[in-house]
Amino acid sequence: MKPVLLMGIGLSVMLMGCVNTTVPLGKSQQQVNRSVNTVQLMEPGEAESRAGVLIDEIQANYCRSTITEPMRSTYSLIQSLKQQANQLGANSIVLKQCQQQANRDGCLSQITCVATAYNVDISYSL
């Protein structure tokens, strides 16, 4: 694993392939894991029905570059989306899509997940 600085945001630790998890400076991986667990995955329409405020669209990618490299799961990409949402100040995400493609952009297999990050009033009842 090799740490790299990304646009002043924090420290990025490359996991396998192109999926990365950003560990903000001054935070441990355990703190990051706890913050990811505070971000909820909601169904389409649920954030809006709970008076959610749209924060931003976010994306996570994985590139399997060699045949011997194990495939990452969609779960790991969703965790990456949750971490991005948390860094933006959001407390929930709505997954738009995860798409897998073969032989694209130098990858034997590529998975891209896209979500929308929201700040939702958790106390709001339906």
C-alpha positions in Angstrom: 0.0 0.0 0.0 1.2 3.4 -0.9 -0.2 6.7 0.6 -0.7 9.6 -1.7 -1.9 13.2 -1.1 -5.0 14.1 -3.0 -5.8 17.8 -3.7 -5.2 18.7 0.0 -8.3 16.6 1.0 -6.4 14.0 2.9 -4.3 10.9 2.8 -5.4 8.3 0.3 -4.6 4.6 0.7 -4.8 2.6 -2.4 -6.6 -0.6 -1.8 -6.6 -3.2 -4.7 -7.1 -1.8 -8.2 -8.5 1.8 -8.5 -10.8 1.8 -5.4 -9.4 4.0 -2.8 -10.4 5.1 0.7 -9.4 8.5 1.9 -8.2 8.7 5.5 -8.4 12.4 6.5 -5.3 13.7 8.2 -5.5 13.3 12.0 -8.0 10.5 11.8 -7.4 6.8 12.3 -8.9 4.1 10.0 -11.1 3.1 13.0 -12.5 6.7 13.2 -13.2 6.6 9.4 -15.0 3.3 9.7 -17.2 4.7 12.5 -18.0 7.8 10.4 -18.9 5.6 7.4 -21.3 3.6 9.6 -23.2 6.9 10.4 -24.1 7.3 6.8 -27.3 5.6 5.9 -28.1 3.9 2.5 -31.6 4.9 1.6 -34.0 3.8 -1.1 -34.8 6.1 -4.1 -37.3 8.8 -3.0 -36.7 8.1 0.8 -34.3 11.1 1.3 -36.7 13.5 -0.4 -39.7 12.2 1.6 -37.7 12.9 4.8 -37.0 16.5 3.8 -33.5 15.6 2.7 -31.2 18.3 1.3 -29.2 17.2 -1.7 -25.4 17.7 -1.1 -23.8 16.3 -4.2 -23.5 13.4 -6.6 -20.6 11.1 -5.8 -18.9 8.2 -7.6 -16.6 5.3 -6.7 -14.6 3.2 -9.2 -12.8 0.0 -9.2 -10.4 -1.2 -11.9 -9.3 -4.9 -12.0 -6.1 -4.6 -14.0 -4.7 -8.1 -13.8 -6.3 -11.6 -14.0 -4.7 -12.6 -10.6 -6.1 -9.6 -8.8 -9.2 -10.5 -6.7 -12.5 -8.7 -7.7 -13.8 -6.1 -5.3 -17.3 -6.2 -4.1 -20.1 -3.7 -4.7 -20.2 -3.5 -0.9 -16.7 -2.0 -0.8 -17.7 0.6 -3.4 -20.7 1.5 -1.4 -18.5 1.9 1.7 -16.3 4.3 -0.3 -19.4 6.3 -1.3 -20.5 6.5 2.3 -17.1 7.8 3.3 -17.2 10.5 0.5 -20.7 11.5 1.7 -19.5 11.8 5.3 -16.6 14.0 4.2 -19.1 16.3 2.4 -21.2 16.5 5.6 -24.0 14.2 4.3 -25.6 11.6 6.5 -27.2 9.5 3.8 -26.8 8.3 0.2 -29.2 7.0 -2.4 -27.5 4.6 -4.8 -28.3 5.4 -8.4 -26.4 2.6 -10.1 -23.5 0.2 -10.1 -22.3 -0.8 -13.5 -19.7 -3.4 -14.4 -17.9 -3.3 -17.8 -15.2 -5.5 -19.3 -12.1 -4.4 -21.1 -12.5 -0.6 -20.6 -9.9 2.1 -20.0 -7.1 -0.5 -19.5 -9.1 -2.5 -17.0 -10.0 -6.2 -17.5 -13.1 -5.4 -15.5 -14.3 -2.0 -14.2 -17.1 -1.3 -11.7 -18.5 2.2 -11.3 -21.1 3.1 -8.6 -22.9 6.5 -8.5 -24.9 7.8 -5.7 -26.4 11.1 -4.4 -25.4 12.4 -1.0 -28.1 13.9 1.2 -28.3 15.6 4.6 -31.5 14.1 6.0 -33.3 15.1 9.2 -33.3 11.6 10.8 -36.0 12.7 13.3 -38.4 13.5 10.5 -41.1 10.8 10.5 -43.0 9.6 7.4 
